[in-house]
């Protein structure tokens, strides 16, 4: 299940994130759902979020 970031702008610049039960955290451009995706380990994603606040 993909969720759009609550920090995404209303101008269409949206990031969607997927948190599967197992496997990497997925990140994609919500305007292009079939386009490229990034994948991060859970610990790498947690580190990114912590440093982004």
N, C-alpha and C positions, 0 to 999 in steps of 0.2 A: 504494500500500500504506500503510495507516494503522498507526501504532505508538502504543501507550499510553505516556505519559511514565513514566519510572522514578521520578519524584518524586511521582506521584499517590498519594493516600491509599487505604487499604484500605476506606474507608467509602463507596465509589462515586463520589467526587469525582475523576473522571478526565478528563484531557485527552489527546486523540489528535492526532498530528501526521503530516502527509504531506509527503514530500520528493520531488516528481516530478523527472525528469531535466531538464525544461524547464518554466518557468512558476513561479508563486508557491508558497510554502510554505503549506500548508493547516493550519488548527487548528480542532478541533471538540470538542464534549462527547461523550465516548465512550458515555454513556448514551443519547444521542439522535443516532445516526449520520445520520439523514435530516433533522436540524434545521439551523439556521443554521451557517455556517462563516465563519471569518475567513481572509483571504489576505494574505500579507506577501511583499515582495520578499526575495530571498535575503540581500541586504545588511542590510535592516531586521531580519530574523530573527536574523542573526548578531550584530547590535548588541544586540538584546534578550537573547539568551543570554549574551553577554559581561557585560552589566550585571547579570544575574540571579544570577550566581555569587557 
